Amino acid sequence: MSLSFNITLQTEPTGQNEFDLEITENYEGDKWHVAVFIRLAENNYEHWETVGLDTITELFNYIRQIQKIED
């Protein structure tokens, strides 16, 4: 059984950007497959990037990086 979950986060410290991360375990050859969408307006998201990560540590570090992105 593989995990699949979503995370919504706002960037810190301003909350200027909001991202939705769709995280799936063991998908398309990746241990952790992450599709990232940035919120443009209410109920309007655009694909931002997709990454494959090998470890849970890489996944948490990636989430921390996303949370720091400010335009």
PDB file of N, CA, C and O in Angstrom:
ATOM      1  N   MET A   1       0.834  -1.174   0.000  1.00  0.00           N
ATOM      2  CA  MET A   1       0.000   0.000   0.000  1.00  0.00           C
ATOM      3  C   MET A   1       0.883   1.242   0.000  1.00  0.00           C
ATOM      4  O   MET A   1       1.823   1.335   0.790  1.00  0.00           O
ATOM      5  N   SER A   2       0.590   2.193  -0.877  1.00  0.00           N
ATOM      6  CA  SER A   2       1.344   3.441  -0.978  1.00  0.00           C
ATOM      7  C   SER A   2       0.569   4.583  -0.347  1.00  0.00           C
ATOM      8  O   SER A   2      -0.662   4.599  -0.340  1.00  0.00           O
ATOM      9  N   LEU A   3       1.316   5.531   0.179  1.00  0.00           N
ATOM     10  CA  LEU A   3       0.710   6.744   0.733  1.00  0.00           C
ATOM     11  C   LEU A   3       0.439   7.747  -0.377  1.00  0.00           C
ATOM     12  O   LEU A   3       1.157   7.807  -1.375  1.00  0.00           O
ATOM     13  N   SER A   4      -0.601   8.523  -0.184  1.00  0.00           N
ATOM     14  CA  SER A   4      -0.912   9.633  -1.080  1.00  0.00           C
ATOM     15  C   SER A   4      -1.616  10.689  -0.239  1.00  0.00           C
ATOM     16  O   SER A   4      -2.616  10.408   0.421  1.00  0.00           O
ATOM     17  N   PHE A   5      -1.078  11.916  -0.272  1.00  0.00           N
ATOM     18  CA  PHE A   5      -1.683  12.974   0.532  1.00  0.00           C
ATOM     19  C   PHE A   5      -1.371  14.335  -0.075  1.00  0.00           C
ATOM     20  O   PHE A   5      -0.468  14.472  -0.899  1.00  0.00           O
ATOM     21  N   ASN A   6      -2.138  15.342   0.349  1.00  0.00           N
ATOM     22  CA  ASN A   6      -1.963  16.716  -0.116  1.00  0.00           C
ATOM     23  C   ASN A   6      -1.580  17.601   1.063  1.00  0.00           C
ATOM     24  O   ASN A   6      -1.999  17.381   2.199  1.00  0.00           O
ATOM     25  N   ILE A   7      -0.775  18.603   0.757  1.00  0.00           N
ATOM     26  CA  ILE A   7      -0.401  19.610   1.748  1.00  0.00           C
ATOM     27  C   ILE A   7      -0.656  20.978   1.113  1.00  0.00           C
ATOM     28  O   ILE A   7      -0.279  21.221  -0.034  1.00  0.00           O
ATOM     29  N   THR A   8      -1.289  21.853   1.861  1.00  0.00           N
ATOM     30  CA  THR A   8      -1.443  23.247   1.451  1.00  0.00           C
ATOM     31  C   THR A   8      -0.607  24.075   2.403  1.00  0.00           C
ATOM     32  O   THR A   8      -0.714  23.930   3.621  1.00  0.00           O
ATOM     33  N   LEU A   9       0.229  24.947   1.850  1.00  0.00           N
ATOM     34  CA  LEU A   9       1.048  25.791   2.718  1.00  0.00           C
ATOM     35  C   LEU A   9       1.185  27.181   2.136  1.00  0.00           C
ATOM     36  O   LEU A   9       1.094  27.388   0.926  1.00  0.00           O
ATOM     37  N   GLN A  10       1.409  28.133   3.038  1.00  0.00           N
ATOM     38  CA  GLN A  10       1.689  29.507   2.655  1.00  0.00           C
ATOM     39  C   GLN A  10       3.148  29.789   2.946  1.00  0.00           C
ATOM     40  O   GLN A  10       3.733  29.232   3.874  1.00  0.00           O
ATOM     41  N   THR A  11       3.725  30.662   2.139  1.00  0.00           N
ATOM     42  CA  THR A  11       5.121  30.998   2.343  1.00  0.00           C
ATOM     43  C   THR A  11       5.263  31.868   3.587  1.00  0.00           C
ATOM     44  O   THR A  11       4.356  32.604   3.973  1.00  0.00           O
ATOM     45  N   GLU A  12       6.429  31.752   4.190  1.00  0.00           N
ATOM     46  CA  GLU A  12       6.721  32.526   5.397  1.00  0.00           C
ATOM     47  C   GLU A  12       7.791  33.550   5.081  1.00  0.00           C
ATOM     48  O   GLU A  12       8.665  33.254   4.265  1.00  0.00           O
ATOM     49  N   PRO A  13       7.783  34.709   5.658  1.00  0.00           N
ATOM     50  CA  PRO A  13       6.911  35.117   6.753  1.00  0.00           C
ATOM     51  C   PRO A  13       5.643  35.852   6.307  1.00  0.00           C
ATOM     52  O   PRO A  13       4.775  36.129   7.135  1.00  0.00           O
ATOM     53  N   THR A  14       5.522  36.172   5.016  1.00  0.00           N
ATOM     54  CA  THR A  14       4.436  37.066   4.592  1.00  0.00           C
ATOM     55  C   THR A  14       3.150  36.355   4.188  1.00  0.00           C
ATOM     56  O   THR A  14       2.087  36.976   4.186  1.00  0.00           O
ATOM     57  N   GLY A  15       3.219  35.072   3.847  1.00  0.00           N
ATOM     58  CA  GLY A  15       2.034  34.386   3.348  1.00  0.00           C
ATOM     59  C   GLY A  15       1.661  34.823   1.945  1.00  0.00           C
ATOM     60  O   GLY A  15       0.528  34.626   1.506  1.00  0.00           O
ATOM     61  N   GLN A  16       2.614  35.416   1.243  1.00  0.00           N
ATOM     62  CA  GLN A  16       2.388  35.981  -0.092  1.00  0.00           C
ATOM     63  C   GLN A  16       1.968  34.920  -1.106  1.00  0.00           C
ATOM     64  O   GLN A  16       1.113  35.181  -1.953  1.00  0.00           O
ATOM     65  N   ASN A  17       2.549  33.746  -1.031  1.00  0.00           N
ATOM     66  CA  ASN A  17       2.232  32.664  -1.969  1.00  0.00           C
ATOM     67  C   ASN A  17       1.587  31.500  -1.238  1.00  0.00           C
ATOM     68  O   ASN A  17       1.895  31.226  -0.078  1.00  0.00           O
ATOM     69  N   GLU A  18       0.688  30.820  -1.935  1.00  0.00           N
ATOM     70  CA  GLU A  18       0.085  29.600  -1.401  1.00  0.00           C
ATOM     71  C   GLU A  18       0.298  28.480  -2.405  1.00  0.00           C
ATOM     72  O   GLU A  18       0.069  28.645  -3.603  1.00  0.00           O
ATOM     73  N   PHE A  19       0.744  27.334  -1.891  1.00  0.00           N
ATOM     74  CA  PHE A  19       1.022  26.176  -2.726  1.00  0.00           C
ATOM     75  C   PHE A  19       0.198  24.983  -2.267  1.00  0.00           C
ATOM     76  O   PHE A  19      -0.057  24.814  -1.075  1.00  0.00           O
ATOM     77  N   ASP A  20      -0.212  24.162  -3.217  1.00  0.00           N
ATOM     78  CA  ASP A  20      -0.789  22.850  -2.939  1.00  0.00           C
ATOM     79  C   ASP A  20       0.201  21.817  -3.439  1.00  0.00           C
ATOM     80  O   ASP A  20       0.613  21.860  -4.598  1.00  0.00           O
ATOM     81  N   LEU A  21       0.583  20.897  -2.583  1.00  0.00           N
ATOM     82  CA  LEU A  21       1.496  19.820  -2.939  1.00  0.00           C
ATOM     83  C   LEU A  21       0.732  18.513  -2.919  1.00  0.00           C
ATOM     84  O   LEU A  21       0.106  18.168  -1.917  1.00  0.00           O
ATOM     85  N   GLU A  22       0.783  17.785  -4.024  1.00  0.00           N
ATOM     86  CA  GLU A  22       0.196  16.449  -4.109  1.00  0.00           C
ATOM     87  C   GLU A  22       1.354  15.461  -4.032  1.00  0.00           C
ATOM     88  O   GLU A  22       2.186  15.395  -4.937  1.00  0.00           O
ATOM     89  N   ILE A  23       1.401  14.697  -2.951  1.00  0.00           N
ATOM     90  CA  ILE A  23       2.529  13.821  -2.678  1.00  0.00           C
ATOM     91  C   ILE A  23       2.070  12.369  -2.766  1.00  0.00           C
ATOM     92  O   ILE A  23       1.094  11.968  -2.132  1.00  0.00           O
ATOM     93  N   THR A  24       2.801  11.590  -3.570  1.00  0.00           N
ATOM     94  CA  THR A  24       2.456  10.185  -3.758  1.00  0.00           C
ATOM     95  C   THR A  24       3.711   9.339  -3.576  1.00  0.00           C
ATOM     96  O   THR A  24       4.771   9.655  -4.116  1.00  0.00           O
ATOM     97  N   GLU A  25       3.577   8.278  -2.820  1.00  0.00           N
ATOM     98  CA  GLU A  25       4.686   7.364  -2.592  1.00  0.00           C
ATOM     99  C   GLU A  25       4.714   6.309  -3.707  1.00  0.00           C
ATOM    100  O   GLU A  25       3.671   5.810  -4.129  1.00  0.00           O
ATOM    101  N   ASN A  26       5.913   5.982  -4.169  1.00  0.00           N
ATOM    102  CA  ASN A  26       6.115   4.945  -5.193  1.00  0.00           C
ATOM    103  C   ASN A  26       5.277   5.188  -6.445  1.00  0.00           C
ATOM    104  O   ASN A  26       4.444   4.364  -6.822  1.00  0.00           O
ATOM    105  N   TYR A  27       5.512   6.326  -7.074  1.00  0.00           N
ATOM    106  CA  TYR A  27       4.747   6.700  -8.263  1.00  0.00           C
ATOM    107  C   TYR A  27       5.696   7.140  -9.359  1.00  0.00           C
ATOM    108  O   TYR A  27       6.622   7.911  -9.108  1.00  0.00           O
ATOM    109  N   GLU A  28       5.475   6.658 -10.574  1.00  0.00           N
ATOM    110  CA  GLU A  28       6.279   6.986 -11.761  1.00  0.00           C
ATOM    111  C   GLU A  28       7.775   6.816 -11.513  1.00  0.00           C
ATOM    112  O   GLU A  28       8.587   7.619 -11.974  1.00  0.00           O
ATOM    113  N   GLY A  29       8.127   5.770 -10.784  1.00  0.00           N
ATOM    114  CA  GLY A  29       9.531   5.471 -10.539  1.00  0.00           C
ATOM    115  C   GLY A  29      10.170   6.262  -9.419  1.00  0.00           C
ATOM    116  O   GLY A  29      11.356   6.085  -9.143  1.00  0.00           O
ATOM    117  N   ASP A  30       9.416   7.128  -8.768  1.00  0.00           N
ATOM    118  CA  ASP A  30       9.939   7.939  -7.662  1.00  0.00           C
ATOM    119  C   ASP A  30       9.483   7.344  -6.339  1.00  0.00           C
ATOM    120  O   ASP A  30       8.354   6.867  -6.219  1.00  0.00           O
ATOM    121  N   LYS A  31      10.358   7.374  -5.355  1.00  0.00           N
ATOM    122  CA  LYS A  31       9.940   6.977  -4.010  1.00  0.00           C
ATOM    123  C   LYS A  31       8.890   7.970  -3.506  1.00  0.00           C
ATOM    124  O   LYS A  31       7.857   7.567  -2.972  1.00  0.00           O
ATOM    125  N   TRP A  32       9.157   9.270  -3.678  1.00  0.00           N
ATOM    126  CA  TRP A  32       8.215  10.337  -3.324  1.00  0.00           C
ATOM    127  C   TRP A  32       8.050  11.231  -4.541  1.00  0.00           C
ATOM    128  O   TRP A  32       8.996  11.898  -4.959  1.00  0.00           O
ATOM    129  N   HIS A  33       6.877  11.246  -5.098  1.00  0.00           N
ATOM    130  CA  HIS A  33       6.546  12.038  -6.288  1.00  0.00           C
ATOM    131  C   HIS A  33       5.725  13.242  -5.813  1.00  0.00           C
ATOM    132  O   HIS A  33       4.693  13.078  -5.163  1.00  0.00           O
ATOM    133  N   VAL A  34       6.193  14.450  -6.143  1.00  0.00           N
ATOM    134  CA  VAL A  34       5.542  15.663  -5.642  1.00  0.00           C
ATOM    135  C   VAL A  34       5.160  16.561  -6.820  1.00  0.00           C
ATOM    136  O   VAL A  34       6.023  17.012  -7.573  1.00  0.00           O
ATOM    137  N   ALA A  35       3.866  16.813  -6.968  1.00  0.00           N
ATOM    138  CA  ALA A  35       3.364  17.776  -7.952  1.00  0.00           C
ATOM    139  C   ALA A  35       2.968  19.026  -7.180  1.00  0.00           C
ATOM    140  O   ALA A  35       2.198  18.962  -6.221  1.00  0.00           O
ATOM    141  N   VAL A  36       3.510  20.177  -7.614  1.00  0.00           N
ATOM    142  CA  VAL A  36       3.299  21.435  -6.894  1.00  0.00           C
ATOM    143  C   VAL A  36       2.470  22.382  -7.748  1.00  0.00           C
ATOM    144  O   VAL A  36       2.743  22.574  -8.933  1.00  0.00           O
ATOM    145  N   PHE A  37       1.463  22.964  -7.132  1.00  0.00           N
ATOM    146  CA  PHE A  37       0.590  23.930  -7.791  1.00  0.00           C
ATOM    147  C   PHE A  37       0.601  25.217  -6.980  1.00  0.00           C
ATOM    148  O   PHE A  37       0.520  25.179  -5.752  1.00  0.00           O
ATOM    149  N   ILE A  38       0.700  26.364  -7.663  1.00  0.00           N
ATOM    150  CA  ILE A  38       0.679  27.655  -6.991  1.00  0.00           C
ATOM    151  C   ILE A  38      -0.706  28.276  -7.172  1.00  0.00           C
ATOM    152  O   ILE A  38      -1.303  28.201  -8.246  1.00  0.00           O
ATOM    153  N   ARG A  39      -1.193  28.879  -6.116  1.00  0.00           N
ATOM    154  CA  ARG A  39      -2.511  29.507  -6.148  1.00  0.00           C
ATOM    155  C   ARG A  39      -2.404  30.875  -6.807  1.00  0.00           C
ATOM    156  O   ARG A  39      -1.638  31.732  -6.364  1.00  0.00           O
ATOM    157  N   LEU A  40      -3.181  31.073  -7.875  1.00  0.00           N
ATOM    158  CA  LEU A  40      -3.222  32.355  -8.575  1.00  0.00           C
ATOM    159  C   LEU A  40      -4.366  33.221  -8.069  1.00  0.00           C
ATOM    160  O   LEU A  40      -4.231  34.440  -7.964  1.00  0.00           O
ATOM    161  N   ALA A  41      -5.483  32.594  -7.760  1.00  0.00           N
ATOM    162  CA  ALA A  41      -6.669  33.255  -7.231  1.00  0.00           C
ATOM    163  C   ALA A  41      -7.504  32.183  -6.557  1.00  0.00           C
ATOM    164  O   ALA A  41      -7.148  31.005  -6.599  1.00  0.00           O
ATOM    165  N   GLU A  42      -8.601  32.569  -5.941  1.00  0.00           N
ATOM    166  CA  GLU A  42      -9.443  31.585  -5.272  1.00  0.00           C
ATOM    167  C   GLU A  42      -9.894  30.516  -6.267  1.00  0.00           C
ATOM    168  O   GLU A  42     -10.454  30.823  -7.318  1.00  0.00           O
ATOM    169  N   ASN A  43      -9.640  29.265  -5.916  1.00  0.00           N
ATOM    170  CA  ASN A  43      -9.986  28.107  -6.757  1.00  0.00           C
ATOM    171  C   ASN A  43      -9.318  28.132  -8.124  1.00  0.00           C
ATOM    172  O   ASN A  43      -9.841  27.545  -9.072  1.00  0.00           O
ATOM    173  N   ASN A  44      -8.181  28.794  -8.247  1.00  0.00           N
ATOM    174  CA  ASN A  44      -7.443  28.856  -9.507  1.00  0.00           C
ATOM    175  C   ASN A  44      -5.967  28.580  -9.222  1.00  0.00           C
ATOM    176  O   ASN A  44      -5.252  29.424  -8.680  1.00  0.00           O
ATOM    177  N   TYR A  45      -5.532  27.383  -9.600  1.00  0.00           N
ATOM    178  CA  TYR A  45      -4.151  26.966  -9.371  1.00  0.00           C
ATOM    179  C   TYR A  45      -3.479  26.656 -10.705  1.00  0.00           C
ATOM    180  O   TYR A  45      -4.130  26.253 -11.668  1.00  0.00           O
ATOM    181  N   GLU A  46      -2.170  26.853 -10.738  1.00  0.00           N
ATOM    182  CA  GLU A  46      -1.382  26.550 -11.928  1.00  0.00           C
ATOM    183  C   GLU A  46      -0.255  25.604 -11.526  1.00  0.00           C
ATOM    184  O   GLU A  46       0.363  25.769 -10.474  1.00  0.00           O
ATOM    185  N   HIS A  47       0.006  24.608 -12.379  1.00  0.00           N
ATOM    186  CA  HIS A  47       1.118  23.696 -12.112  1.00  0.00           C
ATOM    187  C   HIS A  47       2.405  24.492 -12.057  1.00  0.00           C
ATOM    188  O   HIS A  47       2.690  25.289 -12.950  1.00  0.00           O
ATOM    189  N   TRP A  48       3.174  24.278 -11.017  1.00  0.00           N
ATOM    190  CA  TRP A  48       4.414  25.025 -10.830  1.00  0.00           C
ATOM    191  C   TRP A  48       5.621  24.143 -11.150  1.00  0.00           C
ATOM    192  O   TRP A  48       6.503  24.549 -11.907  1.00  0.00           O
ATOM    193  N   GLU A  49       5.661  22.933 -10.574  1.00  0.00           N
ATOM    194  CA  GLU A  49       6.724  21.984 -10.914  1.00  0.00           C
ATOM    195  C   GLU A  49       6.383  20.608 -10.357  1.00  0.00           C
ATOM    196  O   GLU A  49       5.512  20.463  -9.499  1.00  0.00           O
ATOM    197  N   THR A  50       7.086  19.606 -10.861  1.00  0.00           N
ATOM    198  CA  THR A  50       6.970  18.243 -10.359  1.00  0.00           C
ATOM    199  C   THR A  50       8.372  17.719 -10.101  1.00  0.00           C
ATOM    200  O   THR A  50       9.266  17.881 -10.931  1.00  0.00           O
ATOM    201  N   VAL A  51       8.563  17.085  -8.941  1.00  0.00           N
ATOM    202  CA  VAL A  51       9.876  16.547  -8.594  1.00  0.00           C
ATOM    203  C   VAL A  51       9.726  15.127  -8.065  1.00  0.00           C
ATOM    204  O   VAL A  51       8.679  14.749  -7.539  1.00  0.00           O
ATOM    205  N   GLY A  52      10.780  14.362  -8.214  1.00  0.00           N
ATOM    206  CA  GLY A  52      10.871  13.033  -7.626  1.00  0.00           C
ATOM    207  C   GLY A  52      11.962  13.044  -6.576  1.00  0.00           C
ATOM    208  O   GLY A  52      13.069  13.520  -6.827  1.00  0.00           O
ATOM    209  N   LEU A  53      11.656  12.524  -5.404  1.00  0.00           N
ATOM    210  CA  LEU A  53      12.608  12.532  -4.295  1.00  0.00           C
ATOM    211  C   LEU A  53      12.803  11.110  -3.788  1.00  0.00           C
ATOM    212  O   LEU A  53      11.902  10.277  -3.892  1.00  0.00           O
ATOM    213  N   ASP A  54      13.987  10.835  -3.236  1.00  0.00           N
ATOM    214  CA  ASP A  54      14.340   9.472  -2.848  1.00  0.00           C
ATOM    215  C   ASP A  54      14.089   9.142  -1.386  1.00  0.00           C
ATOM    216  O   ASP A  54      13.876   7.977  -1.049  1.00  0.00           O
ATOM    217  N   THR A  55      14.109  10.149  -0.505  1.00  0.00           N
ATOM    218  CA  THR A  55      13.977   9.861   0.930  1.00  0.00           C
ATOM    219  C   THR A  55      12.974  10.810   1.575  1.00  0.00           C
ATOM    220  O   THR A  55      12.649  11.864   1.027  1.00  0.00           O
ATOM    221  N   ILE A  56      12.494  10.418   2.745  1.00  0.00           N
ATOM    222  CA  ILE A  56      11.570  11.269   3.492  1.00  0.00           C
ATOM    223  C   ILE A  56      12.272  12.555   3.936  1.00  0.00           C
ATOM    224  O   ILE A  56      11.640  13.606   4.039  1.00  0.00           O
ATOM    225  N   THR A  57      13.572  12.469   4.197  1.00  0.00           N
ATOM    226  CA  THR A  57      14.335  13.669   4.560  1.00  0.00           C
ATOM    227  C   THR A  57      14.364  14.652   3.398  1.00  0.00           C
ATOM    228  O   THR A  57      14.182  15.853   3.599  1.00  0.00           O
ATOM    229  N   GLU A  58      14.590  14.155   2.184  1.00  0.00           N
ATOM    230  CA  GLU A  58      14.555  15.027   1.010  1.00  0.00           C
ATOM    231  C   GLU A  58      13.170  15.663   0.863  1.00  0.00           C
ATOM    232  O   GLU A  58      13.059  16.840   0.521  1.00  0.00           O
ATOM    233  N   LEU A  59      12.128  14.892   1.120  1.00  0.00           N
ATOM    234  CA  LEU A  59      10.771  15.412   1.011  1.00  0.00           C
ATOM    235  C   LEU A  59      10.554  16.565   1.985  1.00  0.00           C
ATOM    236  O   LEU A  59      10.064  17.621   1.586  1.00  0.00           O
ATOM    237  N   PHE A  60      10.909  16.381   3.251  1.00  0.00           N
ATOM    238  CA  PHE A  60      10.714  17.449   4.224  1.00  0.00           C
ATOM    239  C   PHE A  60      11.582  18.668   3.914  1.00  0.00           C
ATOM    240  O   PHE A  60      11.131  19.799   4.095  1.00  0.00           O
ATOM    241  N   ASN A  61      12.801  18.465   3.456  1.00  0.00           N
ATOM    242  CA  ASN A  61      13.650  19.595   3.064  1.00  0.00           C
ATOM    243  C   ASN A  61      13.043  20.350   1.886  1.00  0.00           C
ATOM    244  O   ASN A  61      13.096  21.579   1.843  1.00  0.00           O
ATOM    245  N   TYR A  62      12.467  19.624   0.932  1.00  0.00           N
ATOM    246  CA  TYR A  62      11.824  20.254  -0.221  1.00  0.00           C
ATOM    247  C   TYR A  62      10.623  21.086   0.229  1.00  0.00           C
ATOM    248  O   TYR A  62      10.431  22.203  -0.252  1.00  0.00           O
ATOM    249  N   ILE A  63       9.823  20.555   1.137  1.00  0.00           N
ATOM    250  CA  ILE A  63       8.669  21.306   1.654  1.00  0.00           C
ATOM    251  C   ILE A  63       9.148  22.587   2.327  1.00  0.00           C
ATOM    252  O   ILE A  63       8.540  23.642   2.144  1.00  0.00           O
ATOM    253  N   ARG A  64      10.215  22.514   3.092  1.00  0.00           N
ATOM    254  CA  ARG A  64      10.770  23.713   3.744  1.00  0.00           C
ATOM    255  C   ARG A  64      11.239  24.741   2.709  1.00  0.00           C
ATOM    256  O   ARG A  64      11.057  25.942   2.906  1.00  0.00           O
ATOM    257  N   GLN A  65      11.840  24.277   1.612  1.00  0.00           N
ATOM    258  CA  GLN A  65      12.282  25.195   0.548  1.00  0.00           C
ATOM    259  C   GLN A  65      11.092  25.905  -0.088  1.00  0.00           C
ATOM    260  O   GLN A  65      11.134  27.115  -0.309  1.00  0.00           O
ATOM    261  N   ILE A  66      10.035  25.158  -0.381  1.00  0.00           N
ATOM    262  CA  ILE A  66       8.839  25.742  -0.987  1.00  0.00           C
ATOM    263  C   ILE A  66       8.266  26.815  -0.073  1.00  0.00           C
ATOM    264  O   ILE A  66       7.835  27.868  -0.544  1.00  0.00           O
ATOM    265  N   GLN A  67       8.260  26.560   1.212  1.00  0.00           N
ATOM    266  CA  GLN A  67       7.664  27.489   2.155  1.00  0.00           C
ATOM    267  C   GLN A  67       8.426  28.820   2.218  1.00  0.00           C
ATOM    268  O   GLN A  67       7.880  29.812   2.701  1.00  0.00           O
ATOM    269  N   LYS A  68       9.644  28.856   1.751  1.00  0.00           N
ATOM    270  CA  LYS A  68      10.457  30.087   1.789  1.00  0.00           C
ATOM    271  C   LYS A  68      10.344  30.916   0.510  1.00  0.00           C
ATOM    272  O   LYS A  68      10.891  32.018   0.452  1.00  0.00           O
ATOM    273  N   ILE A  69       9.650  30.417  -0.516  1.00  0.00           N
ATOM    274  CA  ILE A  69       9.604  31.111  -1.811  1.00  0.00           C
ATOM    275  C   ILE A  69       8.676  32.328  -1.747  1.00  0.00           C
ATOM    276  O   ILE A  69       7.472  32.194  -1.531  1.00  0.00           O
ATOM    277  N   GLU A  70       9.239  33.477  -1.934  1.00  0.00           N
ATOM    278  CA  GLU A  70       8.471  34.728  -2.000  1.00  0.00           C
ATOM    279  C   GLU A  70       8.801  35.387  -3.339  1.00  0.00           C
ATOM    280  O   GLU A  70       9.960  35.402  -3.756  1.00  0.00           O
ATOM    281  N   ASP A  71       7.792  35.927  -4.008  1.00  0.00           N
ATOM    282  CA  ASP A  71       8.040  36.627  -5.278  1.00  0.00           C
ATOM    283  C   ASP A  71       8.680  37.970  -5.043  1.00  0.00           C
ATOM    284  O   ASP A  71       8.959  38.696  -5.997  1.00  0.00           O
TER     285      ASP A  71
END
